[in-house]
C-alpha cells in the first residue's frame, strides 16, 4: 500500500509566497513522471496538480497518481477524456493519443503554479453548447492569458508545446533546455526544496488518496 503525503493541489495556495525558482522547480519535478511515461510510449491522460503527490514531505520527487485515463500512443478515444480544465487540445477534439496530451496539460499546470491563474478564461456552462466545446473554444481563442511578469518562460514553453498536432511533435530536448536556462537564471538546483515550510498534519487529499489505495489492496 502506497501512502502519499500531499498533492501539488494542496500547496497551490502557498506557492504565491514561494520564490520563482521554487515554482520552476515544481514544474521540473512535475515533468519527470511524464518523461518516464513517454519512454514507455504512454500518455497519462489526466495530468493536473491533484494527480502529483509527494511520497515523503521532505522529498523533492513527485509521483503521478490517478491512471484511469492512461492510453498507449496512437490509441483512439472520444472527445473530452480527462479533466476539462487541464485537458489538451487533441483530447478536447477526440484526436489520437500522443505525447502532446500530457505536455499541454503540463503547460496548464505550469501556468497555474507560476501565476496562480489558468492560461485561459474558464468558460461557464451554456445551454446551447456542451462543456467540451466550450473549453475547446476557450483554449483555442485565449491561451495563454497570464500576468506580464511571467511572459518570458510561459511564452517560450507555449511556442514549444502549444498548437502542436498529435504525434511526436514536441522537442523535449528544447523544453528541458529552456527549464535549465531558467534554473541558471534564478540560481537554484533541482535538488533544492521547492517548499518554504512543511505542514504539521497530512492534507485531506492525501488522506483520501491513501484510502483509495487501501480499498484496492
HELIX and SHEET records of a PDB file:
HELIX    1   1 UNK A    8  UNK A   15  1                                   8    
HELIX    2   2 UNK A   20  UNK A   40  1                                  21    
HELIX    3   3 UNK A   49  UNK A   51  5                                   3    
HELIX    4   4 UNK A   84  UNK A   86  5                                   3    
HELIX    5   5 UNK A   89  UNK A   93  1                                   5    
HELIX    6   6 UNK A   99  UNK A  115  1                                  17    
HELIX    7   7 UNK A  131  UNK A  142  1                                  12    
HELIX    8   8 UNK A  148  UNK A  150  5                                   3    
HELIX    9   9 UNK A  151  UNK A  161  1                                  11    
HELIX   10  10 UNK A  172  UNK A  185  1                                  14    
HELIX   11  11 UNK A  204  UNK A  216  1                                  13    
SHEET    1   A 3 UNK A   6  UNK A   7  0                                        
SHEET    2   A 3 UNK A  52  UNK A  54 -1                                        
SHEET    3   A 3 UNK A  62  UNK A  64 -1                                        
SHEET    1   B 2 UNK A  42  UNK A  43  0                                        
SHEET    2   B 2 UNK A  71  UNK A  72 -1                                        
END                                                                             
